[in-house]
Amino acid sequence: MELRQLRYFVRIVELGSMGRAALDLDMVQSALSQQVSRLEGELSTRLLRRTSRGVVATEAGVAFFREAQLTLRHADQAVRVARQARLSGTVSVGLAPTTAAMLGLPLMRAMRERYPDVRLHLVEGLSGHLAAMLNSRTLDMAILFDRRTPAGPGEPGRRLWQIQPLMDEDIFLICARERYMRPGKIPSTPTLNDIAQEPLILPTGPHGLRSTLDAAFARSGVVPNVVLEVDSLSMLMAAVDAGLGCTLQPRAAVGRFPDADQRFQWARIDENEVRRTNTLCSLPEAELSSAAIATRMVISDAVRALIENGSWPGVTPRMPSRK
């Protein structure tokens, strides 16, 4: 049983109509009805009775309604008390360059709004470097891509990490406009075989994206034409912009270019295996401060909001919707 189900049920009873409650909650009526059915199934009793004028609570529903109201009041009070406690401290978060381009500023704004007394320390680096920093306890948490990266000498390993998948990113062939992806040369949704001869600029092997790409190329039996290896997103994209080659990156790679549409063109790689999973990895719960636990929740909320409002294109969420 979830608090949101209690909120749904209470609002239906208060308004006396499934349809009006759905509008008030900004939900599809069928989804709201399904939530009520799940609640009734869990309780093994009927809570609502439909009439010609709407819905009314059954005897069991009336009793449940009173307790649900009380539970929601207590939950709201708990939230107010927690927020009034004014969390403080320092929390260190690692973000890869592509992730930072999309999430960095929204995360900073959200933390300033919700926890102004928490000092946020953001570190931008490649996934492999961030994994090593997390293992050495230099970071509290980081959004990583390749969880199989082995721990370094003397590091305790990531078996104790708290792991939360956030989303999957499509990978795109990104080129300078009118340099390589001329009409008819590359399909609109190419496969790895279609781009086998394209000059590619990629990060080196130890990092999450390159590991994903190398595995995908190996499965497809394709040997990529790698002409440059650059472990800096800004330098890598500058090389692509200069026409030195193309790259394989998520759409977030062009997130810091306000005129990306004029400077680059891209095509999604049409293979399910060529996707990158973004995972929020943090130290074990016992090692995290209250401020760090709160920051972890803010990160999830910020990512979800960016996806739901369309600000982070080319991704598929792996988190439940807030509704």
N, C-alpha and C positions, 0 to 999 in steps of 0.2 A: 504494500500500500504506500502511495506517495502523497506528499503534501499537495501536489498539483491536482490530484484526483479529488481530494477533500475540497479544494477551492472550486473545482468544477461543480461538484455536487451541491455545495452550499449556494453557489450562484444560480443554479437551475431552480432550486427550491425557492430562493428569494424572488426570482422573476416569474416563476410559475410556468416557464416555457422553455423547451429545449432550443427552439429557434432563436428567441431573444437572448438566451444565455450564450449561444454560439456567437452571435453578433457582438455581444458585450465582451466576450473573451477573445474575439478576433480569431475564431476557429471555424472550420467546416463542421456543419451539424453532424454529419456521419461520424467524424472523428470524435466529437464530444460524446455521442451516443455510445460509441465503442468503449470509451473510457469508463462510462457509467456501467456498461455491461461487465467489464473486467472487475470493477469494484464489487458489483453484486455477486459475481462469480466467486471472488475471493471470500466474501462474507457469507456466501451460500444462502442469501435471502434477497427478496425483492425490496428495493428501496423506493422506487417511483411507480406510480400508476398513471397511465395515460388516460386523459378524458377528452371530451370534445372541445374543451376550453384550454387544454394544455396538459401539464403534468402536475400531480400532487404527490406529496410524500406518503408512503404507507405508514402503518404504525411503527414498524421497525425503522423506516426512513426518518420519522420525526425524532425518535430517540437518537438515531445516528447523527442527525442534523445538529442537535444541541451539543453533542460531544465534539463533532467536527468543528463547530464554531469556536468552542473552547480551545481545542488543539491549535487552530489557526491563530487565535489571539496569543497563545503562549509562544508559538513559533515566531510571530511578528515581534513580540517582546524580546525574544532571544536575539533576533537580528539587531534590534535597536540597542540592546545592552552591549552586544559585541562591537557595534560600530562606535558606540560612545566610549569604549575602552581605549580608543586611539592607539592602535598598534604602532610600534616604533621599532627601529633597528635598521640594519642594512641587509639587503638581499641581492645576491649576485646571480645574473641570468646570462647565459650564453646563447647567441643567435648567429646562424650562418648569414653571410651577406645577402643572399636572396630573401631569406626570412626577415632579416632586419629591414630590408627595403619596404616590405609590406606591413610588418608588425611593430617595428621599433617605435615610431611616433605614436600610433594608437595606444600601445602599451604604456608609454610614458604618461600620456594624457589620462588614461584610465587610472593609473596608480596615483597620480597627483589628485585626482578627483575623489577616489575612494579611500586612499590611505596616505594622506599628505605628510604624515610623520615618518613614513617608511622611506629610507633612502635607497633608491634603486640603482644598482651598479650593473650596467649593461656591457657585455664583452662581445665584440664581433670577431668571428674567426671561422675557419673551415671546420667541417664536422669532425674530422679526425682530431684536430687540435682541441676542440671543445670537449670531446670524449675524454681525452687525457686529463684535461683540467678538472672535469667532473670526478674522475677516478681519484685524482690527487686532492679532492676536497677544496680546490680553489674556487669552484662554482657551487652554488646551491642547486641549480637546475640548468638545463639547456634543451633546446629543441634540436634533435639529432635525426639523422637519416639512416645510418647503417649501424644497427645495434650489434652486428657481428664483429665489429672492429675489435681486435684483441686488446686486452689491457697491457700497459707497458710494464717494464721490469719493476717489481716491488709494489705494483699497484694492486689493490684488493679485488679488482674486477667488478663487472657491472651486475653480478647476480643479485646484489642487494638494492639495485636501483628501483625506484618506483616509476613505472612506465605507463603512459597514457597515450595511445594513438590519437592524433588530432585530425589528420586528413591525408589524402593521397593526391599528389600533383602529377598532372600530365607533363610529358617532356616534349619540347618543341625544337625543331630545327630553326635556328635564328640566324639570319644573315643581314648584311647591310643591304638596304633597298637597291634594287636594280643591278646588283653585282653578280649574285650567283643564282638566286631563285627566279630566273626569267620565266615568262609564261611558256608552258610546255616542257620545261626541263625537269621540274620536280612536281610530282602529284600534289594535290591539295592536302592529302593526308598520307604522306609517304611512309613506307616501311623502312627498316634498317637496310634492307637490300637496295632500295631505291637511292639511298644516299651513300652507298659504299665508296663512291669515287669523290665525294665532296671533301675538300680540305677542311679538317676539323681542328678547332682550338678547344682543348679540354683541360680540366684540372688533373693533377697526378693521381696515381693509384690509391694512396692510403685514404682518400676522402670518400664520403658516402656516395655522391653522385657518380664518380668515376667507377666505383665498385659495381654499382647498379648497371651502368652502361656496359662495362666489360662483360658482365655476366649475360646481359641481353645479346650483345654481339656474338658471344660464344654459342649461345643457344641457337642463333640464327645462322651460324656458320659464316659470318661476315667478318672480314678483317678491316677495321676502320682506317681511314687515311688521316691519321693524326699528324698535323704539321707543326703544331705548337702545343706546349703544356704550360699553363699559367695558373699558379695558385693564388690568384687575386682576382676577384670578380670585376673590379673597376678596370684593371689592366686587360683582362680577358675581353671585356665588352668594348674597350677602346680598340683592341686589335680587330675585333669583328666589325666595328664601326668604320675602321680604316680599310676594310676590304681584304684583310690578310687571310680570311677564312670564315667558316661558319662555326657555330657552337651548338651543343645540345644542352638545353637548360629549361627549367620551368619558366612560365610566363613572368614570374616575379623578377627574373634577371633584368628585365627592361623597366622595372618599377621605378627606378630613380631617373629615368629619362622622361621629362615632361612632353617631349616631342617624339616619343618612341614610334608612333605611327608614321612619321615622316622619315625617320632614320633607319628603321629596321622593318623587315617582314619575317613572318614566322609561319610554320606549318606543324600541326600536331602529329607526332609520330603515331602511326596507327597500329600499335601493338600493345596489348594489355600488360605485358611483362615490363614494358618500359615506362614504369611509373615510380615515383619516389614517395615513400611514406614518411610523413613528418611525425615524430614521436616526442612528447614532452617527457624527458627523463630527469628525475630528481634524486637527491640523496634519500636514504631510508627515512621513514617518518620520524623515527626517534632522534634523528640528527637535524631535523628541520625546526626552525623557530616558528612561532605563531605567525610572524610576518611573512616567512617564506611559504607557509601553507596557504596564507591568504593570497600571496602573489601567484601561486600556482593556479588558483581558481580564477584570478583576474586574467591570466594568460589564456585559459580555456575560453572564458567569456569573450575576450577580445577577438580571438581567432574565429569563434562562432559568429560573432557580429559581422566581421569582415566578409565571411563567406555568404551569410544570409542576405546582406545588402548588396552583394555583387561586386564588392571592392577588391576581392582576391580571385581573379579569373583563373580558369584552368585547374580547379581543384574539386575534389569530392570529399565531403566531410566524413569523418569516422566517429563523430560525437553525436549524441542524441540532440534533437531540436529542443530549444527552450520552451516550445509550446507543447 
